[in-house]
Every structure is written in C-alpha cells, then in structure tokens.
C-alpha cells in the first residue's frame, strides 16, 4: 500500500467516524422521528388532498436519502478501517 493510499483510507475512516458520531448523537433520532411524523400525517390526510400526500411522500423520500447517505459514509469508513487493518497484518 502506498503512503497516498494509506492517507486516503485514514481520511475515509475519519470521515466515517465523524458521520457515525453525528448520526448516533443527533440525526438518528431526528430521522426516525421525522419519518414517523410524516407517515402519521399521510395516514390522517384526506384522500382528496393529493398535493399534500405527494409532498409528504417526497419529504419521506428525502429523509430516507439522508439516512442512506449517512449509512454509506459510515460503511465506507468501516471498510477503509478493515482495509487498513488487513494491510498491517
């Protein structure tokens, strides 16, 4: 492994750790609560209020994308950590 590759992996580990800390400390609960709130609003929305339902659905998709992005960054950091560990064996 070249020094540049090691540095890149160390950066990915650092970014992943920071993302995990932010996610666990604040955003995990926010995302879960926001998703629940939006689903509850869809459930009580009138079937005739199509615009509201579409807006709520789009907002749920955005919240889901945020959650998926966090998971992607966290998992990339974990993979980089494993690669670094394997390289030092």
C-alpha positions in Angstrom: 0.0 0.0 0.0 1.4 3.4 -1.0 1.5 6.3 1.5 -1.1 8.1 -0.6 -3.5 5.1 -0.4 -2.9 4.8 3.4 -3.6 8.6 3.8 -6.8 8.2 1.7 -8.0 5.3 3.8 -7.2 7.1 7.0 -9.3 10.1 5.8 -12.2 7.8 4.9 -12.0 6.2 8.4 -12.0 9.7 10.0 -15.0 10.9 7.9 -16.9 7.7 8.7 -16.2 8.1 12.4 -17.4 11.7 12.4 -20.5 10.7 10.4 -21.3 7.9 12.9 -20.9 10.2 15.8 -23.2 12.8 14.3 -25.7 10.2 13.3 -25.8 8.4 16.7 -25.7 11.7 18.7 -28.4 13.6 16.9 -29.5 12.6 13.4 -30.6 9.0 14.0 -33.4 10.2 16.4 -34.3 13.1 14.2 -34.6 10.9 11.1 -36.7 8.3 12.9 -39.0 10.9 14.5 -39.4 12.9 11.2 -40.2 9.7 9.3 -42.8 8.7 11.9 -44.4 12.2 11.9 -44.6 12.3 8.1 -46.2 8.8 7.9 -48.7 9.8 10.6 -49.6 12.9 8.5 -50.1 10.7 5.5 -52.4 8.3 7.4 -54.7 11.2 8.6 -54.6 13.1 5.3 -57.7 13.2 3.3 -57.7 11.0 0.2 -58.7 14.1 -1.8 -55.7 16.1 -0.7 -53.4 14.7 -3.4 -50.9 17.6 -3.3 -50.3 17.2 0.4 -49.9 13.4 0.1 -47.4 13.9 -2.7 -45.4 16.5 -0.8 -45.3 14.3 2.3 -44.2 11.3 0.2 -41.4 13.4 -1.4 -40.3 14.6 2.1 -40.2 11.0 3.4 -38.0 10.1 0.4 -35.7 13.0 1.2 -35.4 11.8 4.8 -34.7 8.3 3.6 -32.0 9.5 1.3 -30.4 11.4 4.2 -30.4 8.2 6.2 -28.9 6.2 3.3 -26.2 8.7 2.8 -25.2 8.5 6.4 -25.1 4.7 6.2 -23.0 4.9 3.0 -20.4 7.2 4.6 -20.3 5.1 7.8 -19.9 1.9 5.9 -17.2 3.3 3.7 -15.3 4.3 6.8 -15.7 0.8 8.2 -14.4 -0.8 5.0 -11.5 1.6 5.0 -10.7 0.7 8.6 -10.8 -3.0 7.7 -8.5 -2.4 4.7 -6.0 -0.6 6.9 -6.1 -3.4 9.5 -5.6 -6.1 6.8 -2.7 -4.1 5.3 -0.9 -4.1 8.7 -1.2 -7.9 9.1 
